[in-house]
Amino acid sequence: MPKDGAASPSHWKAFASRRRDPATKREAVLQTAAHLFLEKSYGRTSLNDVAERLNITKPALYHYFRNKEEILLECYRLGTGLIEEILNEIALHCGTGLEKVAAFIYSYANVMTVNFGRCVMRLDEGDLSSEAFAEVRTYKRKIDRRLRSFIQEGIEDGSITPCDPKIAAFSIAGAVNWICIWYEPEGELPAEEIASQFARTLTQGLARTTTNGGEREVSRQEPLP
């Protein structure tokens, strides 16, 4: 997306061609809205802003979304859907509980650097209706439960020092969620390096110490296929 805030050609051109399928145009709305939510905040972004950025009329948006909240919820569904797919891969293919936690942190941190992840985590939940708030809370609880299960698995297999899984999960989530506040796409470190450093740093406090006092080494986690 250009620095001046104009819609990227790939987004507005989705509407410039009648041959574009509805899914492509819907994706363009989501991408543009996510960028605006980051640029102006969710509360200060209107459907008129989204339509203007896409160079279309406001009524045209209603073919894809009924209101702004529906756009935000779809962004949230996409972000959490991606995270759930990653969690399933981690559960199937990673080894110890500690390795699963490290893989979770790496993957989740990467999601926090893309627009969909960043805009939903910056959301003031007070802007949502009660129904939307309940849906968002359900997504958050599902992710939290999976992270706690990885921590508990690590305690049981000896890779994680005995601790309260709930407090440990809250500590990890709080640190990783904060990435969306300070991360800049054009910053010095690429998203993958930030995710790797978070995975190493946040798992050091969980790693079970060996009998000679040395800390179990936490391997660098790479992206899952």
JOGIFEN-V792146 format. One record per helix or strand of 2 or more residues. SS is the DSSP state (2 for helix, 1 for strand). FROM is the first residue (numbers start at 0). TO is the last residue. Records with the same first field share a line. If there is no record, write none. Layout:
BEGIN
SS=FROM-TO, FROM-TO
END
This chain:
BEGIN
2=8-15, 21-39, 46-53, 57-60, 67-92, 96-110, 114-120, 124-126, 129-156, 164-176, 178-181, 190-203
END
